Amino acid sequence: MEGMDPLSERLRPRTLDEVLGQPHLTGPGGLLRRMLEGKRLSSMVLFGPPGTGKTTLARLLAEGVGRPFLRLSAVEAGVKEVRQAVERARREGGLVLFLDEVHRFNKAQQEALLPHLESGLLTFIGATAENPAFGLVPALRSRLRLLPVRPLSEEDLLCLLKRALTDPRGLPGTPYEEGALRLLAQAAGGDARFALNTLELAAALGRVEEGSVKEALGSERFAMDREGDRFYDLVSALHKSLRGSHVDAALYYLARLLEGGADPRYLARRLLRVAVEDVGLADPLALRLAVAAREAYEALGSPEGELALVEAAVYLALAPKSHSLYAAWQRAQEAARAHPEAPVPLHLRNAPTGLAKALGHGRGYAYYHEDKEGSFAQAYLPEGLEGLRLFEATGEGWEERVRERLRALRERFRQPSP
């Protein structure tokens, strides 16, 4: 009976317009919206954290193009179930096969899908919380569109929770406090399913208020807030301690977050951000270690895998720091927005056709490995932007060597043309 379904099931979006948090896919001009408008569905993989709507999007796509929908889980299914899906597709003239946790299929299982994708008999939609660049074999990956599904923002979750308290399918008429909804939106960490199911439990306690939300979240999930700190306060403290090279503070906040029930995968992503944003070229190995820590956690799970996050946190705290990449990228984006139509110098342009060559594309280009002097003498930036300087090596560690290399290169680029 529908009324017995969890709130997250009852409130599944019925149209793309009801989907929250994915405007890059479902908004005006979004790829999935264009597919439905054209009634042409491509095989794809939707990748992103749990509770972001991957299954819902797959269902809406199948319904939108009028094709049967079959959902399988790679945890339980195998080649046998794929063959059964193919037989059903032959009987029904086509099928949308949705495979959850697709990264759990081994190489042989993934390759079993290939001939049916080539024939068009199956439209395949995979879902995974993993990076498909690592979880899918190249032959399958090359035949799929890889579409990121993003965690819902706090405002998206607030909108969803309020919808649940007014929609006839949800909990209409349930009294609530605005602050309690915001508290739940913060604790959900971008996971809509968790937010809705916790809201339902809080509502069953009588009224959606701070006390019932904390009780519904559970003592372990919300232990990080026992002293009045909010989840993102602790995350902010962890990030700033890593940036400030205070290893003991970083470990303390990491422990509080993990003990309080924070999703280790979220924390692994935060460590990746520190590696690229605050360490950067000061220690290029930091990013590799942060990626390895995330993969190690996925392989080991909790609690063993948490030690990989600890190793990454200690390394990042002790590493030399640089935000040169972050600052350079911001300046580059500003320059691109300010000069969106600046013409590429002719000698740098591609010349794939006779016409392009006749127009001078590629003419006079000095190939670095054969003509270093000529390479340094030629222009690389559009006319009028010759003096543009975006990257400055201001960091520590390895970036001190980068700084000397950059100085020498810029000195050579200033030499007049022969």
N, C-alpha and C positions, 0 to 999 in steps of 0.2 A: 504494500500500500504506500502511495507516495508520501502521505503524512508521516510515515515512520522513517523515511529516509533522513540522513543527516542534513542539517541546514545547508551545508556546502553543496550537496547534491540538489536539493530543492531549488536553490537559487542560481543554478548554472545559467549563464547567459543564453538567451534564445536567439539573439542576433549579434552581428559584429558590433552594432551600436551599443550593446550592453557590456561589451568587453572593456575592462579598465586596464590602464597601465601599458598598453601596447600600441600607441598611436603610429609608430613607425611601420606597423604591419596592418592595422585595422582602420587607421584614420584616412581622410581624403588623400588619395594617391598612394596609400599603402599597398604593398605587394599583394597581400591576401585579399584585400577589397577589390583590387583590379582583377584578380583571378576569378572572384565570384561574379563580378560585373561582366566578364568575358566568357563565363561558364567554361573556363579552361583551367584545369587543375594539374599542377606539376607535382612530381614526387619531391619530397623534402624531408629534412630533419629539423624539428623544433628543439632547440637546446636552451636550457635555463634552469634556475633553481626550482624546487618543488613548490606547488601551490601558486603557480603563475598562469595557469590556464592552457597548458599544452593540449591536454585531452579535449577540453572544450573547443579549442580552435579547430582541432581535427574533425570533431563531430559537425561543427558548423560548416566547414568546407565541404564535407561529404553531402550534407543536406542541401547546401547551396547549389551543388552541381547535379543533384538528384541521383547519386550513386549509392548502393548499399555500403554499409559501414561495418567493419569487423575489427574489434579490439582484441589484441593479444598482448601478453606480457612476456618479454624475453627471459624472465626469471623462470617461467613455467613452460613456455612453448619451445619448439624446436623445428627441425626440417619437416617432421611429420605434419605439424600444424600448418606450416607454410604450404605444403602440398594440398592439404584439405582446403585451404583458402583459395588456392589456384583452381581447384575443381569447382568450388562454389562460384568463383568469378566466371568460369566458362559457362556454367549453367545460367547465370544471371546477366551475362553480357558485360561484365566488368565489376570492379570492387575497389573500395578504398580500404587498404589494410593499414591499421594503426598499430604500431609495435612500440609499446612502452619499454623503457630501459634498454633501448636497442643496442647500446654499447656492450651489453652482456652476451650478445650473440658472438660465437667464435667465428674465425675466418671462414670455415666451411659453411656455417649457417648463413652468414652474410652473403657469401657468393652464390648460395642457392636462390637468392632473390633476383639475381642479375638478369637471367633470361626473361623473366616475367615482367621486369621493368622495361626491358628493351622492346618487348612485344606490345606493351601498352595495356596488357590484360589487367595488371595491378597498378593502381596508383598508391604508392607507398608513402606513408607519413610516419617517421620515427620520432620518438621523444627520448630525451636524455638530459640528465643534469650534468653530464660530463662534456668536455671539449670534444666535439666530433672529429677534430683533426687527429686525436689520439685514439679514439674509440672505434673508428670505422676504417675498414680496409680501403685503400685508394680506389680500387675498382668500383666499389659501391659509392664512395664519397663523390667521385667525379660525376655520377649520374644524378646527384641530389642537389637541391638548393639547401644551403645551410642558413637557417634563420634564427637569430637570437631572440629569446623571450625574456623580458626583463623582470626583476623583482618589482612588486608594486610599491610605489612611494607611500609615505605616511598619509598623504592627502588622498591618494587613491583608496587606501584601506579605510579611511574615515568615511569616504563616500560610499563604499561597499557596505560598511557596518550600518550606516544610516538607511541605506536601501533595504537591508535585511529587516530593519525595525519598522518599515512602512509597507513593504511589498506583501501582498496577500499570500504569497508562497512562503514568506518568512515568519517573522514574529511581530505582526502588526499590533500596535497598542501597548507594547512592553515599555514601561517607564525606564528612562535611562538618564545618566548624567554625561554631559559632554566630555568632562575630564576623564571619565572612565573609558569612553570610547577611544580617546587619544592615547590613554595608557595602553590599551589593548593593541592599537595600531602600532605603537612603538615596539611592544614586546613581540609582535608577530614577525618582525624582520622581513617584510615583503611577501609573506606567505598567506595568501587569501584563504586557503582551506583551513589553516590553523586558526586564523582570525575568526572565521565564521563558526567553526565548531566550538571554539572557546566562548564566543558570544552566546551560543545556544546553552552551554553549560551554566554560564553566569546568569542568563535569563531564568533558567530553571530554579535558581536560588531565590527568585522573587523579583529583584530589581537590579538593573545593570548599573552598578555603582562601583566605586573604587574597591571596596571590600570584597564584593562578589567576583569582580574581575581577578583580583589577586588570588582568591580562593580557587577560581576556575583554572587559572594559570598553573597553580600548584606551587608548593614551597620550593621545589628544586628549580623549576623553570624561572621562578621570580626571586630566587635568593639574591641575585645581584642587586635587588632593590631594597633589601632589608634595612639598609642604613639611609634610605631616602634618595640614593643616587639613581638616575635613570640609565637605561641601557646605553644610550648613545653618549652619555657623560663618561661612562667607563671606556667605551670604544675610543672616544676622543682622548682620554687620558693615556690609553695604551699607545695610540698613534703618536702623540706628542712626546711621550717618554722614549719611544724608539727614535724619533727624530732628534731628540735632545741627547741621545747616547747614554741614557740612564738605565742600565741593564736591570738593576734591581727593581725599579719602579715598573718597568715593562713586564717583568715576570710576575709581579704582584697583581697588576691589572689583568694580565692574561689569565692568571689563576682564578681571580674573582669572576671573570666572564665565563670560563669553562665550568667552574663550580656552580655558577648560577644558572647554567643550562643554555648558554649561548650556543648557537649552531657553529661547530668547529669549521664547517665549510665557509661560513661567512667570515670568520676570523682569518682563515687561510687567504681569502680574497683580499682582506685588509692588509695582510703582510705583503702580498704581491704589490699592492698599491704603494706601500712604503718603499719597497725595493726599487720601483721605477720613479717615484715622485721625489723621494728624499735621499736615496743613495745614488741611483743613476750611474754615471760613468766614474764616480769616485771609486766604485768597486763593481765592475761588470758581472762578477760572479754572484753577487747578491740575488739578482733576478733568477738565475739558474737554481740557486739553493731554495728560494721561496717557491718556485714551481715544483721542485723535487719534494719539498715538504708537503705541498698540497696533494701531490700524487701518492706520497707515502701514507698520508692519512686515509685517502680513499682505499688504499690496499689493506690497511691494518684496522681501520675503524677505531672506536674508543674502547678502552682508554689507551691502548698501546700507541695508536697513531698520534695521540696528542703530544707525545714526546718529539715528534718531527716538527710540530708547530713551535715547541719550546726551543728546539735547535735553531730554527729560522729566526725566531724572535731575538735570541741572544746574539746571533750573527749580525742581524740588522742593527741592533743597538750598538754593537762594538764597531761596526763598519764606518769608514770615513763617509762624510755626507756631501751631497751636492744636489741642488735643485736646478742646475743649469738646463737640463733637458726640459723640465716643466716650464721654466721661464721662456726658453727659446721657442717652444711649441706655442705658447700663448702669443708671443710676438709674431710668429709665422702666421697664425690664424688671423690676427689683426691685419697683417700685410695683405693676405689673400683677400680678405673682405674689402680692404681699401682699394686694391688694384685687381679686380677680378678678371679684367679683359686685357691686361698687359700682354702684348704679343711676344711669343717665344722667339728668340733670335733665330734667323733663318738657318744658320749652320748647325743648330741643335735640333731642328725639326726632323721628323721621320720622313723618309722618302721611299715609300713602298711602290710607287707607280712612276711611269715615265712623266706624267704631268707634274707630279710633285717635284721630280728632279728638274724639269724645265722651269719650274717656278723658283728654283734655287734652294730647295730644301736639302739640307745636309752639305751644301757646297762649302768647301773650305774648312770643314771640321778637322781639327787637329786631334788625332788619336793619341791618348796619353802615353800608351806603352811604346809608341814609335816616335813620338814627337813631344817630349815633355815641355820643352821651351814654348813651342807653339800652343800647347794645351793651356799653359799658364797665361799666355798672352791673349787668348780669345775671351770674348764676353760670355758669361753664363746667365746673367740676370737680364730681364727685359730692359730696353732703353728707358732711362729715367730712374731706374732702381739700382744703378751700378754700385752705389755706396751702401746698400742695405746690409745691416749686420744684425743677425738674429741670435746666433749662438755665441755665448761667452762662457769660457771654461773658468768658472769662479770657485769650483769645489775643491775638495781635499783629495788625498790618496792618488789613485791612478790618474785622476783628472789633472794633476799637476803636470804630468807628461803630456796630456792632451793640450794643455795650455801652451806649452812650448811649441808643439807641432802646429797648432792653430796660428800662433804668432808668425812662425816661419812661412806658412802657406800664404797668409794674408800679405806678408811682405812681398812675396813673389808675384801675387796677383796685382799688386800696385805698380809693378814695373811697366813702363810704356811698351806698346806694341812695336815690334821691329819694323 
